[in-house]
């Protein structure tokens, strides 16, 4: 059990270190943007993944709708 605690503690310190570095990077970027009279912006790293999943759902819904209309107009065999 002590090994699990030790691994968990080490993982917490490592992840905390990377979170601190990333937050410093974002803070410095915002500081530079405000110094250059630009409006600070935050780019979400998961935005392309979310957009892809949403587009996939839209494509499936469009395909289903098309199939339903074709079945209604032409019958089951098409």
C-alpha positions, 0 to 999 in steps of 0.5 A: 500500500505504501508503494501506491501512496508513493507512486501517487505522491510522485505523480501528483508532484510531476503533474503539479509541476507541468500545470505550473509551467503551463499556467506560467506560459499562458500568463506570460503570453497574456502579459505580452498580448496586453503589453502590445495592446492586443486582446488576450485570447485563450486557445482551447487544446480540445476544441478540434476534438469537440468540433470533430465529434459534433460534426460526426453527430451532425453527419450521422443525423443527416444520413439518418434523415436522408435514409428516412426520407428515401424510405418514405418516398421510395419504399423499403427496397432502396 
